[in-house]
Amino acid sequence: MVRVLVGILLSGVLGWTYAQEYIPLSFQRAVKQGTRTYEGVPGAAYFQNRTAYSIEVDFNPRNGKLQGQSIIDYRNNSQDTLMWLVLRVYQNINKTGAIRDDPVSAGVVHSGVEVLRVLLKGDDLLRNNPAAVVTKGTVVRIYLDQPLLPGQSVKLELHWAFTVPQEPVRRYGKYHKGTYLVALWYPQVAVYDDLDGWDEIPYTGTNEFYNDCNSFDVRIRVPASYMVWATGQWLNRSEILTEELIRQLSLAETSDTIVSVLTPEALHSGSWSKKHRKSVYHYQADSVPDFAFGVSDRYLWDAGSVQPNPASEKRVQVAAAYPAGAPNFYEVAGIAARIIVSLSQRSYGVEYPYPGVTVFNGADGMEYPMIVNNGAMYTHSATVYLAMHEIAHAYFPFLTGINEHVFSWMDEGLTTYLPLACSDELETGYFSLDKLIRQYNRVAGSSEDVPLQVPSYCIKGQMYQNYSYIRPSVAFAMLETYMGEVAFREGVSDFIQIWQYKHATPYDLFATLQHHTSKDLEWVITPWFFGSGWPDLAVRSAIQQADSLALTIEKLGAYPVPVLLELYATDGSRLPFEYPMEVWKNTNRLQVNLPAGNKTIQSVHLGSTLIPDTDLTNNRYVLLE
């Protein structure tokens, strides 16, 4: 068997049409250059550029003022010579006149990030060569004084300031007095990759992110009464916490017990901190795409740990930070521990990649490496599902480096569908495939059902939910139904391990999945992921014969689905029949004779709640009233 789908397709065995239409020229050029392959693995010349960030930030939670300075050490691992660097200054989305997908209140709008200094080799470009720093919205180009050759590094020193929004905005902001989730806060080097070069797609609010696998050394200065939770590992807790809190934290880190580290009593008395004026929290993280932190002087803190793999000694730290009275949040640290075990052993089959995760009670739901921003949900089921979804993002997009500017459906679809088993294991029946299918049936084939080959940054408004979450979840479910659960899950696990800490694309995923089955995946992948259409099966005719039923089923829609039938007999009994998806590979009409024995068939019912179908009115055929 040839290893992968696209390799087979381009060799002509299954035809050239699919590859020509759906594998972009940028990918084909990367294959010729040796950075990619059609086999679902990186090429011999594959590269990823990397940035080492050293950041010091002074944050005042009383008014949201943030001042930072950073040293950026950027290494060019590509085969190309770079004439400039591209930075992202996300907070410029709140600048007066900025292009935004959503309206914001007047209190959020400001004059933009104030970039105070840009030092290149000690030379202040803003003062001595301002033309070298070109800002367009959230994207900044910095022209280098000398070309950055392959294998070389360059250092920049940046100083900047802005005010974090004094209310919740999309993905971050202020949630209570003195309480913030601070994200998108530092000038960030954009990705330069083998497919598109510099990623200069502006941030307008809807679409999420694309980052290299970088390292961070961050010091965060706040008033002494404030606690900080962040991406990475906290290096100087003994300088800030009292001995009692350190003892409690050590217990949490070495056992399955969930410990109340920061209690209401400790918060009220202020006895948890050794500091009196300012505290500097020192965090380090390696091999992560981003850095975020939460700050509060009134949040409780629960912590624990769990072994995601019984055969390994590794323990993953879990924590929850939340205000007293937040619905269900007192259970979240324990829920997070169970989620990490289930994701590692069941949903993905790959050990959770980070040393820990904090669930910070902000609003909505948003993932950052090792810290997620979750609203308080009023039901236990919703609390479980939201925590599961955001924690699961550690695999997609973070570990596999997915470009959410272009392929948001890939990370959101996989993260919505694959952990369904996990959420069902923790909280039966809250969010299931049949709910996703009902949602998809309502929108499939409409103007809001956009083919997934359309780049994500082009998708706005209401259609983004279907495009990024619902349709791809259903598509992955149908692909798993066709492949079989074992082959599909093993393929996903293989894909994660091949592409960890790199930049994967859908073509790499599909190629890897093809390697795990002898079935031809192209005819399922093409319509479900790249096509325009909808799923629709219909019962066209049913004729009772002596001891059988002659039945004709027609596939009216473009998308293949399994065939599930029930024959209702006049004596009240039911006869079930099932045909796999592959009956539609070479035809749109299925004609079968179903054994009915001595029963008189009254009606035929087609489909189930687990099979997408946009028109249910043609799924029932009545022989006898």
C-alpha positions in Angstrom: 0.0 0.0 0.0 1.2 3.5 -0.9 1.6 5.5 2.3 -0.8 8.4 1.8 -3.7 10.0 0.0 -1.9 12.9 -1.8 1.0 10.7 -2.7 -1.3 8.3 -4.4 -3.3 11.1 -6.1 -0.3 12.9 -7.5 1.2 9.6 -8.8 -2.0 9.3 -10.9 -3.3 6.0 -9.4 -6.5 7.7 -8.2 -6.5 10.6 -10.6 -5.0 14.0 -10.9 -8.2 16.1 -10.4 -8.3 16.1 -6.6 -4.6 17.1 -6.2 -4.9 19.8 -8.8 -8.0 21.4 -7.3 -7.4 21.0 -3.6 -3.7 20.9 -2.9 -2.6 24.5 -3.2 0.4 25.5 -5.4 2.2 26.7 -2.3 2.2 23.2 -0.9 3.3 21.7 -4.2 6.2 24.2 -4.4 7.2 23.3 -0.8 7.3 19.6 -1.9 9.6 20.5 -4.7 11.8 22.5 -2.4 12.0 19.6 0.0 10.3 21.2 3.1 7.1 19.1 2.7 6.2 15.7 1.3 3.1 14.1 -0.1 3.5 11.3 2.5 2.3 13.3 5.5 5.7 13.8 7.0 8.1 16.9 7.0 10.6 17.0 4.2 14.3 16.8 4.7 14.6 20.6 4.3 11.7 21.4 6.7 12.3 24.3 9.0 10.7 26.4 11.6 12.1 29.8 12.7 12.2 30.4 16.4 12.1 33.3 18.8 13.4 33.5 22.3 11.6 36.2 24.3 13.0 37.8 27.4 10.3 40.2 28.7 9.9 42.4 31.7 6.4 43.9 32.3 5.0 46.3 34.9 1.3 45.9 35.1 -1.0 48.0 37.3 -4.3 46.2 37.8 -5.9 49.2 39.4 -6.0 51.1 36.1 -4.9 48.5 33.5 -1.7 50.4 32.6 0.9 48.0 31.1 4.5 48.9 30.3 6.9 46.4 28.9 10.3 45.8 27.4 11.5 42.8 25.7 14.6 41.4 24.0 13.7 39.3 21.0 16.3 36.8 19.7 15.0 35.6 16.3 16.7 32.8 14.4 16.3 32.3 10.7 16.3 28.5 10.2 14.9 28.8 6.7 16.7 28.6 3.4 15.8 32.1 2.6 17.4 35.5 3.2 15.1 37.8 5.1 15.2 41.6 4.5 12.8 42.5 7.3 11.0 41.1 10.3 7.2 41.2 10.8 5.8 41.8 14.3 2.2 41.6 15.5 0.9 44.3 17.8 -2.5 42.9 18.5 -3.7 45.7 20.8 -3.9 48.0 17.8 -7.2 46.4 17.1 -8.6 48.8 19.8 -7.0 51.8 18.1 -9.2 54.6 16.9 -10.2 53.8 13.3 -9.0 50.2 13.3 -10.7 47.6 11.2 -12.7 45.4 13.6 -15.1 42.5 13.0 -17.1 43.5 16.2 -18.0 46.8 17.7 -16.4 47.8 20.9 -17.4 50.3 23.5 -16.0 53.8 23.5 -14.1 53.0 26.7 -12.0 50.3 24.9 -10.9 52.5 22.0 -7.5 54.2 22.5 -4.7 55.7 20.5 -3.0 52.3 20.0 0.1 50.7 21.4 2.7 53.2 22.2 6.0 51.8 20.8 8.6 53.8 22.7 11.8 52.3 21.4 12.9 49.8 18.8 16.6 49.0 19.2 18.5 47.1 16.5 22.1 46.6 17.5 21.8 49.4 20.0 20.5 51.8 17.3 17.1 53.3 18.2 15.2 53.0 14.8 12.3 55.2 15.9 14.7 58.1 16.5 17.4 57.6 13.9 15.6 55.7 11.1 11.8 55.9 11.5 11.2 54.7 7.9 12.6 51.3 9.0 9.5 50.7 11.2 6.3 50.6 9.2 3.0 50.0 11.1 -0.2 48.9 9.3 -3.0 48.1 11.8 -1.8 45.2 13.9 1.1 44.4 11.7 4.6 46.0 11.9 7.4 45.6 9.5 10.9 46.3 10.7 13.5 46.6 7.9 16.9 45.3 8.8 20.1 47.1 8.2 21.6 43.9 6.9 20.0 40.8 5.3 19.4 38.0 7.8 21.0 35.0 6.1 20.0 31.4 6.6 21.2 30.1 10.0 21.7 33.6 11.4 20.0 35.4 14.3 19.1 38.9 15.0 18.2 40.7 18.3 15.7 43.5 18.8 14.9 45.4 22.0 11.4 46.8 22.3 9.8 49.1 24.8 6.0 49.6 24.6 2.9 50.6 26.6 -0.9 50.5 26.4 -3.9 50.2 28.6 -5.6 46.8 28.9 -9.3 47.2 28.2 -11.2 48.0 31.4 -14.0 45.6 30.5 -14.2 42.1 28.9 -13.5 42.1 25.2 -13.1 39.1 22.9 -10.6 36.6 24.5 -9.2 38.8 27.3 -9.8 42.0 29.4 -11.0 43.0 32.9 -13.5 40.8 34.6 -13.8 42.1 38.1 -12.3 44.9 40.0 -8.5 44.2 39.9 -9.0 41.0 37.9 -7.7 40.5 34.4 -6.8 37.9 31.8 -4.0 39.6 29.9 -3.4 38.3 26.4 -2.2 39.5 23.0 -0.1 41.9 25.0 3.5 41.8 23.8 4.9 42.6 20.3 5.1 39.1 18.8 7.2 38.0 15.8 5.0 36.6 13.1 5.5 33.3 11.4 7.7 32.9 8.4 7.0 29.5 6.9 7.7 27.4 3.9 4.3 27.9 2.4 3.5 31.6 2.4 6.7 33.3 3.7 5.8 36.1 6.2 2.3 35.8 7.7 1.0 39.4 7.4 -2.7 38.7 7.7 -4.1 41.5 9.9 -5.9 40.7 13.2 -9.5 41.9 13.0 -11.0 40.0 15.9 -12.8 36.9 14.6 -9.9 34.7 13.4 -7.4 33.3 15.9 -3.7 32.8 15.7 -0.6 31.3 14.1 2.7 31.2 16.0 6.0 29.5 16.0 7.2 27.2 18.8 9.1 29.7 21.0 10.6 30.2 24.4 9.7 32.8 27.0 11.4 34.2 30.1 9.0 36.6 31.6 9.0 38.8 34.7 5.7 40.3 35.7 5.6 43.1 38.3 2.3 43.8 40.1 1.3 45.2 43.5 2.0 42.7 46.3 -1.7 42.0 47.0 -2.1 40.5 43.6 -1.5 36.9 42.5 -0.4 36.0 39.0 -1.1 32.8 37.1 0.6 32.4 33.7 1.9 30.3 30.9 5.0 28.4 31.9 6.5 27.3 35.2 6.7 29.7 38.1 10.4 29.9 39.2 10.4 32.2 42.2 7.4 31.2 44.3 9.5 30.9 47.4 10.2 34.6 47.2 6.5 35.5 47.3 4.5 32.8 49.0 4.6 32.0 52.7 5.9 28.7 53.9 2.3 27.4 54.5 1.2 28.1 51.0 4.4 26.5 49.6 3.6 23.4 51.7 0.1 23.3 50.4 1.3 23.7 46.8 3.9 21.0 47.2 1.2 18.6 48.4 -0.9 19.5 45.3 2.0 18.8 43.0 2.8 15.4 44.3 -0.6 13.8 44.8 -4.0 13.4 43.3 -5.5 15.6 46.1 -7.0 18.9 45.1 -5.8 21.5 47.6 -7.2 24.9 48.4 -4.0 26.8 48.1 -5.4 30.4 48.3 -8.4 30.4 50.7 -10.9 33.2 51.5 -9.2 33.6 54.9 -5.8 34.0 53.4 -7.1 36.5 50.8 -8.9 38.5 53.4 -5.9 38.6 55.8 -3.2 39.0 53.1 -1.2 36.4 54.9 -0.4 34.4 51.8 2.3 36.8 50.5 5.7 37.8 51.9 5.8 41.0 49.9 4.5 44.4 51.1 4.7 46.7 48.0 5.5 45.0 44.7 5.9 41.4 43.6 7.8 40.2 40.6 6.6 36.9 39.2 9.2 35.0 37.2 7.8 32.5 34.6 9.6 30.4 32.0 8.2 28.4 29.1 9.8 26.5 26.3 8.3 25.1 23.1 5.1 27.1 23.4 3.4 29.4 20.8 2.2 32.2 23.1 2.2 33.6 26.6 -0.8 34.9 28.6 -1.3 35.6 32.3 -4.1 36.2 34.8 -4.1 38.7 37.7 -6.3 39.1 40.7 -6.3 40.2 44.3 -9.6 38.4 45.1 -9.4 35.0 43.4 -9.3 31.7 45.2 -6.8 29.2 44.0 -7.2 25.4 43.9 -4.4 23.1 42.7 -3.7 19.5 42.2 -1.9 17.1 39.8 -2.5 14.0 37.9 -0.5 11.3 36.1 -1.8 11.2 32.5 0.1 8.0 31.8 0.3 5.4 34.5 3.5 4.0 33.0 5.2 7.4 33.4 6.3 9.3 36.5 5.3 12.6 34.9 2.6 14.6 36.8 0.7 17.4 35.2 -0.3 20.3 37.4 -3.9 21.4 37.4 -5.3 24.6 38.9 -8.4 26.8 39.0 -8.5 30.5 39.8 -11.9 32.0 40.5 -13.9 34.3 42.7 -15.9 32.9 45.7 -19.4 31.9 44.4 -18.5 31.3 40.8 -20.9 28.5 39.8 -19.2 25.0 39.7 -15.7 26.4 39.7 -14.8 24.8 43.0 -14.8 21.5 41.1 -12.9 22.7 38.0 -9.4 21.7 39.2 -10.6 18.2 39.7 -12.4 18.2 36.4 -9.3 19.4 34.6 -7.3 16.5 36.1 -9.9 14.0 34.8 -9.9 15.7 31.4 -6.1 15.5 31.0 -6.2 11.7 31.7 -9.1 11.2 29.2 -7.4 13.3 26.5 -4.1 11.5 26.9 -5.5 8.0 27.0 -8.6 8.1 25.0 -9.3 11.1 22.8 -5.8 11.6 21.4 -3.7 8.7 22.6 -0.8 11.2 23.2 0.3 12.4 26.6 -0.8 15.9 27.5 2.2 18.0 26.3 2.6 20.7 29.0 3.7 20.5 32.6 0.4 22.0 33.7 -2.7 24.1 33.1 -4.7 26.8 35.0 -8.4 27.3 34.3 -8.9 31.1 34.9 -12.4 32.3 35.4 -12.8 35.1 32.9 -15.5 35.0 30.2 -16.5 32.9 27.3 -13.8 30.4 26.4 -10.3 30.9 25.0 -7.2 28.8 25.0 -3.6 29.9 25.7 -0.7 27.6 26.4 -1.0 26.3 30.0 -3.8 28.8 30.9 -7.3 28.9 29.6 -9.9 31.7 30.0 -13.3 30.2 30.9 -16.5 31.9 31.9 -18.5 30.5 34.8 -21.2 28.2 33.5 -24.4 27.7 35.4 -24.6 24.0 34.9 -22.1 21.3 35.8 -22.4 19.8 32.3 -21.5 23.1 30.6 -18.6 23.6 33.0 -17.2 20.2 32.1 -17.6 20.7 28.4 -16.0 24.2 28.3 -13.0 23.1 30.3 -12.6 20.0 28.1 -12.7 22.0 24.9 -10.2 24.7 25.9 -7.8 22.3 27.6 -7.9 20.0 24.5 -6.6 22.9 22.4 -3.2 22.1 23.8 -3.0 19.5 20.9 -4.7 21.5 18.2 -3.5 24.2 17.4 -0.7 24.4 19.9 1.3 21.2 19.8 0.8 20.7 16.0 1.3 24.4 15.1 -1.9 24.8 13.0 -2.3 28.0 11.1 -5.7 29.2 12.4 -5.6 32.2 10.0 -6.2 29.7 7.2 -7.3 26.4 8.8 -9.3 27.3 11.8 -11.8 24.5 10.9 -9.0 22.0 11.4 -8.1 22.8 15.0 -11.7 23.7 16.1 -13.2 20.8 14.3 -10.8 18.2 15.7 -11.1 19.8 19.2 -14.9 19.8 19.1 -15.3 16.3 17.7 -12.4 14.1 19.1 -13.0 14.9 22.8 -16.7 14.1 22.6 -15.8 10.8 24.1 -14.0 12.6 26.9 -17.0 14.9 27.7 -19.4 12.0 27.6 -17.1 10.1 29.9 -17.2 12.9 32.4 -20.7 14.1 31.9 -23.0 11.8 30.0 -25.2 13.4 27.3 -24.4 17.1 27.6 -22.8 17.6 24.2 -22.9 14.8 21.6 -22.6 14.1 18.0 -26.3 14.1 17.4 -26.5 17.7 18.6 -23.8 18.7 16.2 -25.6 16.9 13.4 -28.9 18.7 14.2 -27.1 22.0 14.0 -25.4 21.1 10.7 -28.7 19.9 9.2 -30.2 23.3 9.7 -27.4 25.1 7.8 -26.0 22.6 5.3 -26.3 23.7 1.7 -27.2 27.3 2.7 -25.2 30.4 1.8 -23.6 30.1 5.3 -22.2 26.6 4.6 -18.9 27.6 3.2 -16.4 25.0 1.7 -13.5 24.5 4.1 -11.0 25.3 1.4 -11.9 29.0 1.8 -9.2 30.6 4.1 -10.5 31.2 7.6 -9.6 34.9 7.6 -12.2 35.4 4.9 -15.0 34.0 7.1 -16.9 36.5 9.3 -20.1 36.7 11.3 -22.5 33.9 11.9 -21.0 31.6 9.3 -17.8 31.3 11.3 -19.5 28.9 13.8 -20.6 26.5 11.2 -17.3 26.8 9.2 -14.9 26.3 12.1 -16.8 24.1 14.5 -20.0 22.4 13.2 -19.4 21.2 9.7 -15.8 20.0 10.2 -16.9 18.1 13.4 -19.5 16.3 11.4 -17.1 15.8 8.5 -14.5 14.2 10.9 -17.3 12.0 12.3 -18.2 10.7 8.8 -14.5 10.1 8.0 -14.1 8.1 11.2 -17.3 6.2 10.4 -15.9 5.3 7.0 -12.4 4.4 8.3 -13.4 2.7 11.5 -12.7 4.1 15.0 -9.4 2.2 15.6 -7.8 3.3 12.3 -9.0 6.9 12.6 -7.9 7.3 16.2 -4.5 5.7 15.5 -4.1 8.0 12.5 -4.8 11.1 14.6 -2.4 10.0 17.2 0.3 9.3 14.6 -0.3 12.7 13.1 0.1 14.5 16.4 3.4 12.7 17.1 4.8 13.3 13.6 3.9 17.0 13.6 4.4 18.0 17.2 6.2 21.3 17.6 6.0 21.9 13.8 3.4 23.5 11.5 0.9 20.9 10.2 -1.6 21.3 7.4 -4.8 19.4 6.5 -3.0 17.7 3.7 -0.5 16.2 6.2 -3.4 15.0 8.3 -5.3 13.4 5.4 -2.1 11.8 4.2 -1.4 10.3 7.6 -5.0 9.0 8.0 -4.7 7.4 4.5 -1.6 5.5 5.8 -3.8 3.9 8.5 -6.4 2.4 6.1 -6.5 0.4 2.9 -9.7 2.3 2.0 -9.6 5.1 -0.5 -10.3 8.3 1.5 -10.3 10.8 -1.4 -13.9 10.3 -2.4 -15.1 11.1 1.2 -12.6 13.9 1.9 -13.2 15.8 -1.3 -17.0 16.5 -0.8 -17.0 16.7 3.0 -14.0 19.0 3.5 -13.6 20.8 0.1 -16.9 20.6 -1.7 -20.1 22.6 -1.9 -23.3 20.6 -1.3 -25.1 18.8 1.5 -26.0 15.3 2.7 -29.4 14.0 1.6 -30.7 10.4 1.2 -34.2 9.6 0.1 -36.4 6.5 -0.1 -37.6 6.5 -3.7 -39.6 3.3 -3.9 -40.5 0.2 -1.8 -42.4 -2.8 -3.2 -43.6 -5.7 -1.1 -42.8 -9.0 -2.6 -43.5 -12.5 -1.4 -40.8 -12.7 1.3 -38.8 -9.5 0.7 -39.0 -5.8 0.1 -37.6 -4.3 -3.1 -36.2 -1.0 -2.1 -34.6 1.9 -3.9 -32.5 4.5 -2.0 -31.2 7.6 -3.8 -28.3 9.9 -2.7 -29.6 13.3 -3.7 -26.9 15.2 -1.9 -23.2 15.4 -2.8 -21.9 14.1 0.6 -21.8 10.3 1.3 -23.3 9.0 4.5 -24.1 5.5 5.8 -27.5 3.9 5.1 -29.5 2.9 8.2 -32.9 1.4 7.6 -35.8 0.2 9.7 -38.7 -1.7 8.2 -41.9 -1.3 10.3 -44.2 -4.3 10.0 -47.9 -4.4 10.6 -47.4 -6.7 13.6 -45.5 -4.0 15.4 -42.0 -5.5 14.8 -39.1 -3.7 13.3 -36.4 -5.1 10.9 -33.1 -3.1 10.9 -30.7 -3.0 8.0 -27.4 -1.1 7.6 -25.1 -0.4 4.6 -21.7 1.3 4.9 -20.9 4.6 3.3 -18.9 3.0 0.5 -22.1 1.9 -1.3 -22.1 5.4 -2.7 -18.6 5.3 -4.1 -19.6 4.6 -7.7 -23.3 5.3 -7.7 -26.1 7.6 -6.4 -28.8 4.8 -6.5 -28.9 1.8 -4.2 -31.3 -1.0 -5.1 -31.7 -3.9 -2.7 -34.0 -6.7 -1.8 -34.4 -6.9 2.0 -35.6 -10.1 3.5 -38.9 -9.6 5.2 -39.8 -13.2 6.0 -43.6 -13.6 6.4 -44.1 -10.0 7.6 -46.1 -7.4 5.9 -44.2 -4.1 5.8 -46.1 -1.0 6.6 -43.5 1.6 6.2 -39.7 2.2 5.7 -37.7 4.6 7.8 -34.3 5.8 6.7 -31.5 7.5 8.7 -30.8 8.2 12.3 -29.8 11.1 14.6 -26.2 10.2 14.0 -26.4 10.5 10.2 -26.5 14.0 8.7 -29.4 14.6 6.3 -30.8 18.0 5.3 -34.2 16.8 4.2 -35.9 14.4 6.6 -39.3 14.5 4.7 -38.1 12.0 2.1 -36.7 9.6 4.6 -40.0 7.8 5.2 -41.9 5.7 2.7 -45.4 4.4 3.6 -46.6 1.2 1.9 -49.8 0.8 3.9 -51.8 3.5 5.8 
